[in-house]
Amino acid sequence: MRYLIALIFFSLPVVAAAQTWEDRQVFNASANEAHLRVISSTDTFLFEPLIAGFIEENPGISVEYLVTGTADIDRIVRAAPEDFDVVISSAMDLQLKLANDGFGRIIDDIPLPSWAQWHQSLFAFTSEPATIVINRAAFAGGPIPETRQQLIEILRLRPDDFRGRVGTYDIRQSGLGYLFATQDARASETYWRLMEVMGGLDVRLYCCSADMIDDLVKGEIAVAYNVLGSYAEARAGSKDTVEIILPSDFQTTMMRTAMVLNGTPQPDAATSFLKHLISNQTKRVGDPVTLPPLAPHETGTDRETIGLDPGLMTFLDRLKRRRFLAEWENAVIQR
């Protein structure tokens, strides 16, 4: 059942009123028990089944779902935490820093293992690897890259075919893009060689996975690097157009996390929403397209899951971030 009603309130918090949202929708607007404001980096079409399931169980609660970028979420929440009830983001490092700075409400009865939560205030509920997504037509008759090194070799052999047709995150603006970049750089020097090759081909820089996938499906780019595969998987009509590659050299897997904010005026409803996210991530045959469930934690393998631990905040240090971005710009922006 869809409880999807677009609604603009006449009385809005100052920060929310000034913010331009990527999407803003209200589900079950006629409910009168509680109104939850959820700020999230996940596109509505992927999150809607989870919200609908929550409302079926809690018909007296409405959910206002506001979508913006991962870096924007951190900025907005820090400026006005009282304006929101639940924060959801794929940028694990920024989320952990928010929780570590005391923005998250302590909830001590969440049934998650220690690796999937931080100090009982930040909780993982999905996991998903960064992928390479390609437009099949651009690789017709040629090899499909299985590793980053193979992608480098293909791009070098066919520069005219790929010039201006490779996309990745602008990590200066994307919190998730920055997280993936720093983790890739820690895992292998191949990352920097790939960035230099992409930079030499006039790489196109994006804010988010959805925009990259859109341009890939339209044929405007041929390669999208480090995007979330769920966005490509959800494009049911594009299965013959795109192919999702899990690079075999190493995979970086993030966990999407959620927290209930300390200042929420609806602590009970917000906690119920969080628990619903955690308990309803088992995929069943026939379910609508939704987010991948939380997978078992993997470390010390080629499918490394980024841990919810203090090491995540290393590259949030201002000096380290400045140095990393300078090196990235030298590789990617070759002008």
C-alpha positions as CSV (number, residue, x, y, z in Angstrom):
1,M,0.0,0.0,0.0
2,R,1.4,3.4,-0.9
3,Y,0.9,6.3,1.6
4,L,2.5,8.8,-0.7
5,I,1.3,12.4,-0.5
6,A,3.3,15.4,-1.5
7,L,2.8,18.1,1.1
8,I,4.3,21.4,1.8
9,F,3.8,22.8,5.3
10,F,3.0,26.4,5.9
11,S,4.8,26.4,9.2
12,L,8.4,25.1,8.9
13,P,11.5,25.2,10.9
14,V,13.9,27.9,9.7
15,V,16.6,25.6,8.5
16,A,14.2,23.3,6.7
17,A,12.5,26.2,5.0
18,A,15.7,27.6,3.7
19,Q,17.0,24.2,2.4
20,T,16.4,23.0,-1.1
21,W,15.7,19.3,-0.9
22,E,16.4,16.7,-3.6
23,D,13.0,15.2,-2.6
24,R,10.5,15.9,0.1
25,Q,7.4,13.8,0.6
26,V,5.0,13.1,3.4
27,F,3.6,9.6,3.9
28,N,0.3,9.0,5.7
29,A,-0.3,12.8,6.1
30,S,-3.7,12.4,7.8
31,A,-2.3,10.5,10.8
32,N,-2.7,12.4,14.1
33,E,-0.7,10.5,16.7
34,A,2.8,11.6,15.8
35,H,4.7,13.2,12.9
36,L,8.3,12.0,12.2
37,R,10.8,14.1,10.2
38,V,13.4,11.8,8.7
39,I,16.5,13.3,6.9
40,S,18.2,10.8,4.6
41,S,20.6,10.4,1.7
42,T,18.7,7.5,0.2
43,D,16.4,8.3,-2.7
44,T,12.7,8.0,-1.9
45,F,12.0,5.3,-4.4
46,L,14.3,2.9,-2.6
47,F,13.2,3.8,0.9
48,E,9.4,4.0,0.3
49,P,8.7,0.3,0.9
50,L,10.3,0.5,4.3
51,I,8.2,3.6,5.2
52,A,5.0,2.0,3.9
53,G,5.7,-1.1,6.0
54,F,6.2,1.0,9.1
55,I,3.0,2.9,8.6
56,E,1.0,-0.3,8.1
57,E,2.2,-1.3,11.6
58,N,1.8,2.2,13.0
59,P,-1.2,3.8,11.2
60,G,-1.3,6.8,13.6
61,I,2.2,8.0,12.6
62,S,3.0,10.2,9.6
63,V,6.5,10.3,8.1
64,E,8.0,13.3,6.4
65,Y,11.0,12.0,4.3
66,L,13.6,14.6,3.3
67,V,16.4,13.7,0.9
68,T,19.7,15.5,0.5
69,G,23.4,14.7,0.0
70,T,25.5,13.1,2.7
71,A,27.7,16.1,3.4
72,D,24.6,18.4,3.5
73,I,23.0,16.1,6.1
74,D,25.9,16.5,8.5
75,R,25.8,20.3,8.1
76,I,22.1,20.6,8.4
77,V,21.8,18.3,11.5
78,R,24.6,20.0,13.3
79,A,23.0,23.4,12.7
80,A,19.5,22.4,13.8
81,P,19.3,18.9,15.3
82,E,15.9,19.8,16.9
83,D,14.3,20.0,13.5
84,F,14.6,16.2,12.8
85,D,13.8,12.9,14.5
86,V,15.9,10.3,12.6
87,V,19.0,10.7,10.5
88,I,19.9,8.1,7.8
89,S,23.1,8.3,5.7
90,S,25.5,6.1,3.8
91,A,28.5,8.3,4.9
92,M,29.5,6.1,7.8
93,D,32.3,8.4,8.9
94,L,30.2,11.5,9.1
95,Q,27.4,9.6,11.0
96,L,29.9,8.2,13.5
97,K,31.3,11.6,14.1
98,L,27.7,12.9,14.7
99,A,27.1,10.1,17.2
100,N,30.5,10.5,18.8
101,D,29.7,14.2,19.3
102,G,26.6,13.4,21.2
103,F,23.9,14.0,18.7
104,G,22.5,10.4,18.8
105,R,20.0,9.2,21.4
106,I,21.1,6.2,23.5
107,I,18.9,3.1,22.8
108,D,20.0,0.1,24.7
109,D,17.7,-2.6,23.5
110,I,18.6,-2.8,19.7
111,P,19.3,-6.4,18.8
112,L,22.5,-5.9,16.7
113,P,26.0,-7.3,17.1
114,S,28.7,-4.9,18.4
115,W,30.2,-4.4,14.9
116,A,26.9,-3.0,13.6
117,Q,26.4,-0.2,16.2
118,W,28.4,2.5,17.9
119,H,27.9,3.2,21.6
120,Q,24.2,2.3,21.4
121,S,23.5,5.5,19.4
122,L,24.3,4.7,15.8
123,F,22.9,1.6,14.1
124,A,23.6,-0.2,10.8
125,F,20.7,-1.6,8.9
126,T,21.9,-2.3,5.4
127,S,25.3,-3.1,3.8
128,E,26.3,-2.5,0.2
129,P,29.5,-2.7,-1.8
130,A,30.9,0.1,-4.0
131,T,30.6,-1.1,-7.6
132,I,31.8,-0.3,-11.1
133,V,28.8,0.0,-13.4
134,I,29.3,0.0,-17.1
135,N,27.2,0.7,-20.2
136,R,27.3,-2.6,-22.1
137,A,27.3,-1.0,-25.5
138,A,30.5,0.8,-24.8
139,F,32.2,-2.5,-24.1
140,A,30.6,-4.6,-26.9
141,G,33.1,-6.9,-28.6
142,G,35.7,-6.2,-26.0
143,P,36.7,-7.4,-22.5
144,I,34.7,-6.5,-19.4
145,P,37.0,-5.3,-16.6
146,E,37.0,-7.4,-13.4
147,T,39.5,-5.4,-11.5
148,R,40.6,-1.8,-11.2
149,Q,43.8,-2.6,-13.0
150,Q,41.9,-4.1,-15.9
151,L,39.7,-1.0,-16.1
152,I,42.9,1.2,-16.2
153,E,44.3,-0.9,-19.1
154,I,41.0,-0.6,-21.1
155,L,40.8,3.1,-20.6
156,R,44.4,3.6,-21.7
157,L,44.0,1.5,-24.8
158,R,40.8,3.3,-25.9
159,P,41.1,6.9,-24.8
160,D,39.1,8.4,-27.6
161,D,36.2,6.1,-26.8
162,F,36.1,7.0,-23.1
163,R,37.1,10.7,-23.1
164,G,34.4,12.6,-21.2
165,R,32.5,9.3,-20.7
166,V,33.8,8.2,-17.3
167,G,32.0,9.3,-14.1
168,T,32.7,9.2,-10.4
169,Y,31.9,11.2,-7.3
170,D,33.1,14.8,-6.7
171,I,34.5,13.9,-3.3
172,R,34.8,17.6,-2.4
173,Q,31.0,17.6,-2.2
174,S,29.9,14.0,-1.6
175,G,30.4,12.5,1.8
176,L,29.9,9.0,0.6
177,G,32.3,9.6,-2.3
178,Y,34.9,10.9,0.1
179,L,34.4,7.8,2.4
180,F,34.8,5.4,-0.6
181,A,37.9,7.3,-1.9
182,T,39.7,7.3,1.4
183,Q,39.0,3.6,1.9
184,D,40.1,2.7,-1.6
185,A,43.3,4.7,-1.1
186,R,44.1,2.8,2.1
187,A,43.5,-0.5,0.4
188,S,45.6,-0.1,-2.7
189,E,47.8,2.3,-4.7
190,T,45.8,1.3,-7.8
191,Y,43.2,3.8,-6.7
192,W,45.5,6.7,-7.4
193,R,46.6,5.3,-10.8
194,L,43.0,4.9,-11.7
195,M,42.2,8.5,-10.7
196,E,45.1,9.8,-12.8
197,V,43.8,7.9,-15.8
198,M,40.3,9.1,-15.3
199,G,41.5,12.7,-14.9
200,G,43.4,12.4,-18.2
201,L,40.1,11.4,-19.8
202,D,38.2,14.5,-18.5
203,V,36.3,12.5,-15.9
204,R,32.8,13.8,-15.1
205,L,32.1,14.4,-11.4
206,Y,28.8,13.8,-9.7
207,C,27.1,14.4,-6.4
208,C,25.5,11.0,-6.1
209,S,24.9,7.5,-7.5
210,A,21.5,8.2,-9.0
211,D,22.8,10.9,-11.3
212,M,25.6,8.7,-12.5
213,I,23.3,5.8,-13.2
214,D,20.9,8.1,-15.1
215,D,23.7,9.3,-17.4
216,L,25.0,5.8,-17.8
217,V,21.6,4.5,-18.9
218,K,21.2,7.4,-21.4
219,G,24.7,6.6,-22.8
220,E,26.2,9.9,-21.8
221,I,28.9,8.1,-19.8
222,A,30.2,4.5,-20.2
223,V,31.6,3.9,-16.8
224,A,30.5,4.9,-13.3
225,Y,33.0,4.2,-10.6
226,N,32.3,3.5,-6.9
227,V,28.5,3.8,-7.2
228,L,26.0,1.9,-5.1
229,G,24.7,-1.1,-7.0
230,S,21.2,-0.9,-5.5
231,Y,20.5,2.2,-7.7
232,A,21.5,0.3,-10.8
233,E,19.6,-2.8,-9.7
234,A,16.5,-0.8,-9.1
235,R,16.4,0.4,-12.7
236,A,14.4,-2.6,-13.9
237,G,14.2,-1.3,-17.5
238,S,18.0,-0.9,-17.8
239,K,19.1,-4.5,-17.2
240,D,20.1,-4.9,-20.9
241,T,21.9,-1.6,-20.9
242,V,24.1,-1.7,-17.8
243,E,26.2,-4.3,-16.0
244,I,27.2,-4.1,-12.4
245,I,30.8,-5.2,-11.6
246,L,32.0,-6.2,-8.1
247,P,35.7,-5.7,-8.6
248,S,37.6,-8.9,-7.7
249,D,40.8,-7.2,-6.6
250,F,39.0,-5.8,-3.5
251,Q,35.6,-4.6,-2.6
252,T,34.7,-1.8,-0.2
253,T,31.4,-2.4,1.5
254,M,29.6,0.4,3.5
255,M,26.9,0.0,6.0
256,R,24.0,2.4,5.8
257,T,23.3,3.8,9.3
258,A,20.5,5.5,11.3
259,M,20.3,7.3,14.5
260,V,17.5,8.9,16.6
261,L,18.5,12.4,17.4
262,N,18.8,13.5,21.1
263,G,16.4,16.4,20.7
264,T,13.6,14.5,19.0
265,P,10.1,15.5,20.2
266,Q,8.9,12.1,19.3
267,P,11.4,9.6,21.0
268,D,9.0,6.7,21.1
269,A,7.8,7.0,17.5
270,A,11.4,7.6,16.3
271,T,12.7,4.6,18.2
272,S,9.9,2.4,16.7
273,F,10.9,3.6,13.2
274,L,14.6,2.7,13.8
275,K,13.6,-0.7,15.1
276,H,11.4,-1.3,12.1
277,L,14.4,-0.5,9.7
278,I,16.5,-3.0,11.6
279,S,13.9,-5.8,11.8
280,N,12.5,-5.5,8.3
281,Q,15.6,-6.0,6.1
282,T,15.0,-9.6,5.2
283,K,14.3,-9.8,1.5
284,R,11.4,-12.1,0.5
285,V,10.4,-13.2,-3.0
286,G,7.9,-10.8,-4.4
287,D,8.8,-7.9,-2.1
288,P,9.1,-4.5,-3.9
289,V,12.6,-3.3,-4.8
290,T,14.2,-2.1,-1.6
291,L,17.6,-1.8,0.0
292,P,20.0,-4.8,0.5
293,P,19.9,-6.3,4.1
294,L,22.7,-6.1,6.6
295,A,25.2,-8.8,5.6
296,P,27.6,-10.6,7.9
297,H,30.6,-8.6,8.8
298,E,33.7,-9.4,6.7
299,T,37.2,-8.3,7.4
300,G,40.6,-9.5,6.3
301,T,39.2,-10.5,2.9
302,D,38.9,-9.0,-0.5
303,R,35.3,-8.0,0.5
304,E,36.2,-5.7,3.4
305,T,33.3,-4.1,5.3
306,I,34.1,-0.7,6.6
307,G,34.0,-0.9,10.4
308,L,32.0,1.4,12.8
309,D,35.1,2.3,14.8
310,P,37.2,5.4,15.6
311,G,39.4,4.7,12.6
312,L,36.6,6.0,10.4
313,M,37.2,9.5,11.7
314,T,40.9,9.6,10.6
315,F,40.3,11.3,7.3
316,L,37.8,13.8,8.9
317,D,40.7,15.5,10.6
318,R,40.9,18.9,8.8
319,L,44.6,18.6,7.9
320,K,44.3,15.1,6.7
321,R,41.2,15.9,4.7
322,R,42.9,19.0,3.1
323,R,45.9,16.9,2.1
324,F,43.8,14.1,0.7
325,L,41.7,16.4,-1.4
326,A,44.7,18.2,-2.7
327,E,46.2,14.9,-3.9
328,W,42.9,13.9,-5.4
329,E,42.5,17.2,-7.2
330,N,46.1,16.9,-8.6
331,A,45.1,13.5,-10.0
332,V,41.6,14.2,-11.2
333,I,41.5,17.8,-12.3
334,Q,44.3,18.0,-14.9
335,R,44.1,21.5,-16.2
